[in-house]
Every structure is written in C-alpha cells, then in structure tokens.
Amino acid sequence: MKRKEWLRFGAILAVLFAALGLLYPFWPVGEVVKLGLDLQGGVRLVLQAQGVEEMSAEERADTVERLVTILQERVDQYGLANVEIRPLGENRIEIKIPGAQDPQQARQLIGRTALLEFRKVIRSAENPDELVPDDPTQEILANPDQTRYYLVEGDPLLTGDVLDNAYPDISTDPSRPGHYIGLVFNQDGAQRFVEALRQLDVGDQLAIVLDGVVYSAPAVSQEIKDTARREGWRGVREGTVISGIRTFEEARLLAVVLRSGALPVEVTVLEEATVGPTLGSDSIRRGTMAILISFILVLLYMPTYYRWLGLVADAALILNMLIVFSALRAFGATLTLPGIAGLILTIGMTVDANVIIFERIKEERRTGKAPRACIVSGFSKSMSAILDANLTTLITAVILFSLGSGPVEGFAITLALGVVGSLFCALVASRFLLESTGLGERIPVKVPSSG
C-alpha cells in the first residue's frame, strides 16, 4: 500500500477501536449512552421565582441566573444524572430529571429555599396557644413533628451563609440517637458565632431553624462559652449539629441544600409532569425497532443494487453508527426520541454519500477507463456535491442546537454527529476499501468493447 493508504488505514483503525472501547459493554442501551426524559421516564418541573416582577430587568436576569447555578450545584452534589436546568422566560426555570423515580424527593431537593438561621429561643411549649409574642417581630415556629413550638426572636443571630461545609452522619451518642447534620463554619461565621454566644447566658436555648422549622434548640452550656472565650473562633468552628432528622437520606438531602446555599428568592412549582417507566420502555422499544428495521433494509438494499460496491457502503454505514453512538457517549450527550429520528436520517445520509460516489465511478467506467482511474475520478467529481450537501446540513444542525431546546437539541446533536461521521466514512473508509481491496475492481457496469 502507498503512504496515503496506510494513513487512511491507520485513521480507520484508530476510530474503530476508540468507538468499540467507548461503547463496551454495548448493552443495555441505557448504560451505553445517556437516555433523555422521553426514553427512560423521569420528572419535568417548571418553577416560578417569586417577587422578581418588581425587580429591574438586570436584577431579574441575575436572580434567575443565580437560581439556575444553585439548583445545578444541588443536583450535581446529590448525584442526579443528566439533569437539564435552564431559564424559561423572565421568571421561570425548567428542570428535567431523567430516571427520577420519586417526584417528591426531586421537589424537596429543587424547591427548598435552604434558609438556615440561628435564633434565640424565648419560650417553648407543646401548645402554640401558650406562647404569646412580646414583640411583633417575634415568631412561633414548630419542630418537624409539630409536637413542640418555640417562640423565637425575629432577628437571627446567624444565618446559613456562614457555613463552610455540611455533612450527614449518624449519632453514636446513646442519649441522642438518630441522624444529624454536622455543620462547619467558615472563619467569619465562627467569629460571628462566638459573638452570638457572648450575647447568650448559660441555659439559654439557640434554635437551629431551617426553612421555618426548628430542628433542634440546644441549650448554651458553660463549657461551650468557656471554649469560645479560651480558643476563640477555632474552638467553635466545628461541633454544631442539626438533629431531629428521621432518615439518613433526608440528612443527605438537607446537607446538599445547605452546602449549595440558600436560594435568593422563593420558588413555587407551576408544572409537574411525570413520565412513567412504561412509556419510557415503550419509546425505547419502538425507537430501537425503527433504527434496526431501517438499518437492516439499507444493508440489504445496497448489495442488491450495487453488488460488491454495496458491501463497501454497508461497511461505511456500520462504522458511522459506531462513530455516532461512541461520540454520544464521549461527549455525555443525551439520546432523546427525536435523536433517534436523527439517527435514522443519518443512516440515509451515510449511504447517500456513497451512492453519489458509486454513480460517478460507474459513469467513468462506462467510458472504458481502468477501475483504479474510475475510483480516483469518481471521488474527485463527487467531492463538491458531497461537501455541499453535508455542510449545509451541518449548518442547519448547528442552528437548531443553538436556537432550539429539549427534543430539538437532541435531534440536532445526533444529526450533526451523523454528518461528521458520514463524511469520514465516505471520504476515508469507503475510499480505502475501494482502492486497497479487490472490491474496486468489481464495478457493476458493462465496459464498452475496444472494437
């Protein structure tokens, strides 16, 4: 083989082995590539930011951007995969969570304001009627079970912006069994905590309030006041906990929302749609069948019409499918139902490029040229048509991806990957097979006799 042929051969092998490595173990589809909401089920939420209507356009845009950032950090820390979060209009946010089996858990993670406050307790009782505020700023708050109520000062001594970390854990103290969240203050927060302790007397209760619920109200001990006086902020930076949590999963969720910070404004759920696993499985089955049927029909048709050249087109088609699926895996792209339509369109585009090339080769062969010369001339004369068709399609895919959303983006991604793969397979793989194997000698046309 010549140097150019060796280069083509090396490129084909590199692409082939890279694709196979990325796609291993090949099945099931949901573990090979990420599946969208329409294929595996999940939850779609539309949130509305409260109180942004009175803001200026710039403030409103900044608030929504902060909401998106905090929500994205929450789902990333919690481990939810393939979640799409994007602004929807001026004051709404769309969230898609593929694979979510518990919509309520998703709503708790997404919708919690996560406003953590430390407030001084004035009095507590089992009946809220026994608590009468001495000042209009004071509030009556309940614990999670609403079995005890606390009259607390209106102004917090400390808020959640002073946290450096929050982590879930299980208590080993037999006197306080259960799950809790350990809090770690940053330096500024620990210093402010020391100042708060100086304002409290031994025996005073400090309510730890999360989103208006008192999770615990520990009494200030002489020991912690002495530690704060002796060691300063370093002595109180760790050791504060939020107790009274029922399960470890709840503790983990609360720790995530505390680490990611409080939302700048409250949000409400306007829309909630759940796609069940039955619909998702049915979509996968139908989409997979559509791909397989179109794939097999094209594989059978090409050798029937183009004979030996059709085997070249089939090899290019198989390689392109490997390229597209491996690219989806490599880039972390999500396969949606419209994306499957893009894959089916890719099948037709891949053989379309080969059809243009084969027809040009057959035209050259009818003039009596040698097979090798027909192949070179056929590729040369078909190059402009192939590039024009594929580049215009690629531009369309880029525009769809840039301006579209959701299903449109899924279609655009698979279409763009299919175009790039089709060009490689037609101009590199097909040419190598035609020029370096005996298949290029078997052009299915009658050669005019020299006499």
Wavefront OBJ file of the C-alpha trace (Angstrom):
o trace
v 0.000 0.000 0.000
v 1.027 3.583 -0.600
v 1.619 6.101 2.170
v -1.822 7.700 1.751
v -3.475 4.309 2.013
v -1.543 3.486 5.181
v -2.671 6.791 6.684
v -6.301 6.054 5.825
v -5.956 2.549 7.250
v -4.454 3.885 10.487
v -7.192 6.512 10.847
v -9.917 3.910 10.310
v -8.408 1.526 12.875
v -7.985 4.319 15.424
v -11.599 5.442 15.034
v -12.906 1.857 15.096
v -11.067 0.797 18.255
v -11.867 4.086 20.001
v -15.565 3.600 19.217
v -15.601 -0.003 20.404
v -13.765 0.937 23.590
v -16.224 3.709 24.389
v -19.276 1.562 23.694
v -18.216 -1.510 25.695
v -20.153 -3.465 27.056
v -22.574 -2.428 24.224
v -25.804 -3.348 26.067
v -28.193 -2.298 27.552
v -28.603 0.954 25.662
v -29.335 2.931 28.822
v -25.888 2.105 30.216
v -24.079 2.821 26.943
v -25.498 6.300 26.254
v -27.493 8.691 28.399
v -31.213 8.479 27.749
v -33.445 11.513 27.813
v -36.614 12.081 29.778
v -38.791 10.750 26.944
v -36.898 7.442 26.792
v -36.344 6.416 30.408
v -39.015 8.392 32.226
v -38.478 10.938 34.948
v -39.772 14.278 36.132
v -40.214 17.645 34.430
v -40.705 20.648 36.682
v -41.368 24.289 35.876
v -40.509 26.636 38.745
v -41.508 30.263 39.125
v -39.328 32.697 41.039
v -41.338 34.738 43.499
v -41.010 38.514 43.890
v -38.889 39.138 40.776
v -41.613 41.062 38.943
v -40.779 44.192 40.924
v -37.072 43.966 40.069
v -35.347 45.667 37.177
v -34.606 43.590 34.084
v -30.936 43.310 35.062
v -31.703 42.275 38.647
v -34.293 39.779 37.439
v -31.849 38.171 34.998
v -29.162 37.991 37.715
v -31.586 36.391 40.193
v -32.708 33.730 37.719
v -29.079 33.016 36.803
v -28.208 32.549 40.494
v -31.186 30.226 40.891
v -30.025 28.091 37.972
v -26.458 27.950 39.352
v -27.538 26.937 42.859
v -30.036 24.358 41.607
v -27.430 22.864 39.270
v -24.981 22.608 42.159
v -27.598 20.864 44.263
v -28.401 18.188 41.712
v -24.700 17.661 40.961
v -23.843 17.173 44.644
v -26.855 14.937 45.213
v -25.790 12.715 42.325
v -28.746 13.115 39.966
v -27.501 12.383 36.439
v -28.326 14.085 33.133
v -30.432 16.809 34.754
v -31.239 19.736 32.472
v -31.822 23.117 34.143
v -32.419 26.218 32.061
v -34.222 29.578 32.287
v -37.691 29.665 30.773
v -38.781 33.217 30.074
v -38.055 36.023 32.523
v -39.040 34.413 35.820
v -39.334 30.685 35.259
v -36.927 27.745 35.279
v -37.417 24.395 33.542
v -35.908 21.302 35.138
v -35.811 17.844 33.552
v -34.670 14.918 35.688
v -34.421 11.686 33.642
v -34.772 8.486 35.628
v -36.164 10.143 38.768
v -38.481 7.626 40.420
v -39.500 9.851 43.342
v -41.000 13.192 42.227
v -41.484 14.286 45.831
v -37.789 13.811 46.569
v -36.918 15.841 43.479
v -39.243 18.630 44.609
v -37.660 18.666 48.076
v -34.191 18.930 46.588
v -35.088 21.552 43.999
v -37.661 23.649 45.803
v -36.164 24.054 49.277
v -35.107 27.594 49.988
v -32.483 26.241 52.443
v -32.650 29.323 54.661
v -30.681 28.367 57.766
v -30.995 30.647 60.800
v -29.836 30.567 64.410
v -32.393 32.321 66.628
v -32.638 32.890 70.347
v -35.480 30.972 71.977
v -37.633 32.999 74.356
v -40.008 30.236 75.463
v -41.195 26.838 74.265
v -44.333 24.771 74.827
v -46.259 21.798 73.468
v -49.235 24.018 72.666
v -48.691 27.118 70.486
v -51.579 28.881 72.266
v -49.404 29.062 75.376
v -46.858 31.222 73.542
v -47.765 34.893 73.273
v -45.222 37.125 71.446
v -43.925 40.073 73.460
v -42.920 41.859 70.272
v -44.468 41.882 66.758
v -41.123 40.745 65.268
v -41.115 37.517 67.283
v -42.342 34.291 65.683
v -43.785 30.973 66.773
v -42.107 28.061 64.977
v -42.649 24.314 65.268
v -40.327 21.320 65.213
v -40.611 18.845 62.261
v -43.226 16.712 64.049
v -45.150 19.747 65.312
v -45.011 18.295 68.812
v -43.243 21.311 70.273
v -43.423 25.018 69.483
v -40.870 27.759 70.049
v -41.248 31.489 70.470
v -38.092 32.909 68.895
v -36.609 36.326 68.288
v -37.352 37.789 64.888
v -33.788 38.785 64.024
v -31.441 35.797 63.585
v -28.094 35.796 65.370
v -26.554 33.876 62.487
v -27.547 32.667 59.001
v -26.510 29.863 56.668
v -24.144 31.986 54.585
v -21.501 31.424 57.267
v -21.187 27.699 56.547
v -18.066 26.156 55.063
v -19.451 22.618 54.961
v -22.405 20.461 55.970
v -22.332 16.656 56.123
v -24.788 13.909 57.122
v -23.893 11.459 59.878
v -25.320 9.014 62.415
v -25.062 9.723 66.124
v -23.149 7.257 68.306
v -24.295 9.016 71.470
v -26.888 6.738 73.178
v -28.529 9.759 74.786
v -29.102 11.401 71.356
v -29.532 8.569 68.838
v -30.502 9.176 65.230
v -29.331 11.044 62.191
v -27.912 14.532 62.154
v -26.094 17.085 60.005
v -22.706 18.308 61.134
v -22.028 21.992 60.444
v -18.618 23.521 59.813
v -18.415 27.318 59.960
v -16.032 29.375 57.904
v -13.754 31.724 59.857
v -16.094 34.677 59.579
v -19.050 32.533 60.590
v -17.218 31.060 63.573
v -16.284 34.552 64.763
v -19.893 35.664 64.472
v -20.950 32.525 66.369
v -18.587 33.494 69.191
v -20.175 36.946 69.283
v -23.636 35.346 69.417
v -22.584 33.137 72.336
v -21.446 36.210 74.243
v -24.967 37.618 73.952
v -26.490 34.449 75.452
v -26.456 33.249 79.035
v -25.817 29.708 80.215
v -29.074 27.795 79.826
v -30.431 29.956 77.006
v -31.645 27.966 74.028
v -30.434 28.627 70.492
v -32.911 27.398 67.877
v -31.446 25.990 64.663
v -34.103 26.867 62.087
v -34.164 25.561 58.511
v -36.860 26.975 56.226
v -39.010 27.996 59.187
v -38.758 24.647 61.020
v -36.896 24.259 64.332
v -34.819 21.099 64.004
v -33.087 21.478 67.344
v -32.794 24.020 70.135
v -29.725 23.153 72.222
v -29.090 24.995 75.477
v -25.920 27.049 75.776
v -23.573 25.324 78.195
v -20.826 26.803 80.346
v -18.371 24.532 78.560
v -19.020 25.982 75.104
v -18.879 29.547 76.446
v -15.539 28.778 78.113
v -14.256 27.183 74.891
v -15.313 30.216 72.867
v -13.604 32.550 75.350
v -10.442 30.435 75.534
v -9.951 29.336 71.904
v -11.930 31.954 70.001
v -13.403 31.082 66.603
v -11.281 27.917 66.240
v -12.973 26.366 69.247
v -16.494 26.656 67.847
v -15.813 26.202 64.135
v -16.965 22.570 64.325
v -19.264 20.658 66.633
v -22.627 22.319 65.918
v -25.215 19.868 64.579
v -28.774 19.820 63.265
v -30.519 16.888 64.935
v -34.073 15.577 64.852
v -33.777 14.137 61.335
v -35.694 10.940 60.607
v -33.570 9.192 57.945
v -30.037 9.330 56.606
v -31.380 10.122 53.126
v -33.163 13.179 54.480
v -29.970 14.223 56.245
v -28.027 13.817 53.000
v -30.561 15.907 51.068
v -30.533 18.684 53.672
v -26.725 18.687 53.750
v -26.660 19.149 49.985
v -29.000 22.131 50.010
v -27.062 23.705 52.884
v -23.720 23.313 51.108
v -25.055 24.793 47.878
v -26.506 27.789 49.733
v -29.921 29.336 50.068
v -31.954 30.333 47.038
v -32.021 34.123 46.521
v -35.843 34.044 46.306
v -38.579 31.534 46.988
v -39.739 29.328 44.128
v -43.046 27.592 43.501
v -43.755 24.606 41.275
v -46.049 25.694 38.435
v -45.994 22.490 36.417
v -45.029 18.934 37.178
v -45.132 16.111 34.659
v -44.042 12.567 35.385
v -43.098 10.167 32.596
v -43.533 6.623 33.850
v -41.114 3.783 33.133
v -43.719 2.003 30.989
v -43.894 4.861 28.500
v -40.120 5.187 28.570
v -39.596 1.462 27.880
v -42.160 1.536 25.089
v -40.428 4.515 23.500
v -37.082 2.734 23.647
v -38.552 -0.422 22.130
v -40.234 1.398 19.260
v -37.256 3.643 18.611
v -34.859 0.701 18.662
v -37.071 -1.244 16.273
v -37.240 1.732 13.889
v -33.442 2.014 13.840
v -32.925 -1.728 13.373
v -35.507 -2.086 10.604
v -34.191 0.887 8.610
v -30.611 -0.242 9.230
v -31.243 -3.801 8.032
v -33.261 -2.721 4.993
v -30.484 -0.396 3.856
v -27.859 -3.091 4.479
v -29.833 -5.490 2.262
v -30.647 -2.977 -0.454
v -27.132 -1.671 -1.140
v -25.523 -5.027 -2.160
v -28.667 -5.904 -4.110
v -28.383 -2.801 -6.296
v -24.634 -2.083 -6.280
v -23.421 -5.645 -5.755
v -19.839 -5.645 -4.449
v -19.765 -1.878 -4.106
v -22.787 -2.188 -1.834
v -20.637 -4.082 0.679
v -18.412 -1.008 0.879
v -21.453 1.165 1.643
v -22.593 -1.321 4.310
v -19.178 -1.257 5.988
v -19.221 2.553 5.962
v -22.734 2.570 7.453
v -21.788 0.208 10.289
v -18.704 2.298 11.062
v -20.745 5.505 11.094
v -23.256 4.075 13.555
v -20.373 3.134 15.845
v -18.965 6.655 15.479
v -22.275 8.343 16.320
v -23.048 6.236 19.397
v -19.477 6.451 20.710
v -19.499 10.240 20.201
v -22.740 10.472 22.190
v -21.002 8.513 24.953
v -17.767 10.522 24.785
v -19.444 13.939 24.902
v -22.013 12.900 27.503
v -24.828 13.823 25.119
v -28.359 12.652 25.864
v -30.230 10.452 23.397
v -33.872 11.504 23.034
v -36.735 10.249 20.906
v -36.131 12.989 18.277
v -32.480 11.969 18.498
v -33.486 8.522 17.293
v -35.102 10.223 14.304
v -31.765 11.919 13.710
v -30.054 8.513 13.770
v -32.467 7.138 11.175
v -31.816 10.174 8.993
v -28.076 9.554 9.445
v -28.467 6.054 8.007
v -29.879 7.512 4.810
v -27.255 10.270 4.650
v -24.385 7.812 5.040
v -25.389 5.675 2.069
v -26.420 8.779 0.128
v -22.797 9.953 0.030
v -21.713 6.517 -1.161
v -24.452 6.457 -3.804
v -23.153 9.738 -5.273
v -19.625 8.326 -5.362
v -20.683 4.988 -6.872
v -22.699 6.654 -9.631
v -19.744 8.815 -10.606
v -17.491 5.740 -10.632
v -19.966 3.876 -12.846
v -20.119 6.811 -15.263
v -16.334 6.799 -15.551
v -16.270 3.028 -16.030
v -18.727 3.293 -18.927
v -16.168 5.413 -20.797
v -13.739 2.489 -20.700
v -11.344 3.748 -18.030
v -9.478 1.314 -15.795
v -11.141 0.594 -12.419
v -8.439 2.390 -10.417
v -8.733 5.509 -12.571
v -12.542 5.335 -12.292
v -12.332 5.356 -8.493
v -9.975 8.344 -8.358
v -12.029 10.283 -10.877
v -15.327 9.305 -9.232
v -14.237 10.651 -5.836
v -12.875 13.818 -7.409
v -16.065 14.587 -9.330
v -18.412 13.779 -6.448
v -16.464 15.720 -3.803
v -18.194 19.082 -4.303
v -21.702 17.579 -4.235
v -20.965 15.603 -1.061
v -19.375 18.537 0.757
v -22.147 20.953 -0.239
v -24.923 18.613 0.894
v -23.295 17.665 4.193
v -22.035 21.117 5.149
v -25.436 22.726 4.598
v -26.992 20.001 6.744
v -24.336 20.561 9.412
v -25.049 24.304 9.439
v -28.755 23.550 9.870
v -27.966 21.236 12.799
v -25.838 23.925 14.474
v -28.651 26.469 14.119
v -31.188 24.012 15.554
v -28.906 23.286 18.503
v -28.246 26.985 19.159
v -31.840 28.184 18.962
v -33.775 25.069 19.946
v -34.245 23.329 23.264
v -35.013 19.890 24.634
v -36.090 17.500 21.850
v -34.863 19.860 19.118
v -31.396 19.870 20.682
v -31.410 16.062 20.815
v -32.257 15.847 17.123
v -29.598 18.451 16.239
v -26.853 16.642 18.181
v -27.386 13.258 16.545
v -27.804 14.870 13.123
v -24.535 16.814 13.458
v -22.621 13.762 14.669
v -24.099 11.738 11.810
v -22.984 14.311 9.224
v -19.403 14.363 10.512
v -19.285 10.574 10.678
v -20.804 10.282 7.193
v -18.082 12.479 5.688
v -15.337 10.445 7.351
v -16.832 7.129 6.295
v -17.452 8.193 2.692
v -14.200 10.045 2.003
v -11.812 7.947 4.090
v -13.222 4.490 4.850
v -15.032 3.882 1.543
v -12.100 5.156 -0.497
v -9.676 2.901 1.361
v -11.840 -0.167 0.767
v -12.280 0.630 -2.925
v -8.626 1.384 -3.607
v -6.935 -1.181 -1.361
v -9.128 -4.265 -1.791
v -10.397 -6.161 -4.760
v -13.865 -4.665 -4.370
v -12.917 -1.669 -6.509
v -12.325 -3.968 -9.472
v -15.950 -5.136 -9.449
v -17.779 -2.076 -10.751
v -21.268 -3.287 -11.832
v -21.407 -1.801 -15.350
v -20.704 -3.086 -18.823
v -17.438 -1.824 -20.299
v -17.642 -0.835 -23.988
v -15.628 -3.120 -26.259
v -12.496 -1.689 -27.858
v -13.569 -2.931 -31.310
l 1 2 3 4 5 6 7 8 9 10 11 12 13 14 15 16 17 18 19 20 21 22 23 24 25 26 27 28 29 30 31 32 33 34 35 36 37 38 39 40 41 42 43 44 45 46 47 48 49 50 51 52 53 54 55 56 57 58 59 60 61 62 63 64 65 66 67 68 69 70 71 72 73 74 75 76 77 78 79 80 81 82 83 84 85 86 87 88 89 90 91 92 93 94 95 96 97 98 99 100 101 102 103 104 105 106 107 108 109 110 111 112 113 114 115 116 117 118 119 120 121 122 123 124 125 126 127 128 129 130 131 132 133 134 135 136 137 138 139 140 141 142 143 144 145 146 147 148 149 150 151 152 153 154 155 156 157 158 159 160 161 162 163 164 165 166 167 168 169 170 171 172 173 174 175 176 177 178 179 180 181 182 183 184 185 186 187 188 189 190 191 192 193 194 195 196 197 198 199 200 201 202 203 204 205 206 207 208 209 210 211 212 213 214 215 216 217 218 219 220 221 222 223 224 225 226 227 228 229 230 231 232 233 234 235 236 237 238 239 240 241 242 243 244 245 246 247 248 249 250 251 252 253 254 255 256 257 258 259 260 261 262 263 264 265 266 267 268 269 270 271 272 273 274 275 276 277 278 279 280 281 282 283 284 285 286 287 288 289 290 291 292 293 294 295 296 297 298 299 300 301 302 303 304 305 306 307 308 309 310 311 312 313 314 315 316 317 318 319 320 321 322 323 324 325 326 327 328 329 330 331 332 333 334 335 336 337 338 339 340 341 342 343 344 345 346 347 348 349 350 351 352 353 354 355 356 357 358 359 360 361 362 363 364 365 366 367 368 369 370 371 372 373 374 375 376 377 378 379 380 381 382 383 384 385 386 387 388 389 390 391 392 393 394 395 396 397 398 399 400 401 402 403 404 405 406 407 408 409 410 411 412 413 414 415 416 417 418 419 420 421 422 423 424 425 426 427 428 429 430 431 432 433 434 435 436 437 438 439 440 441 442 443 444 445 446 447 448 449 450 451
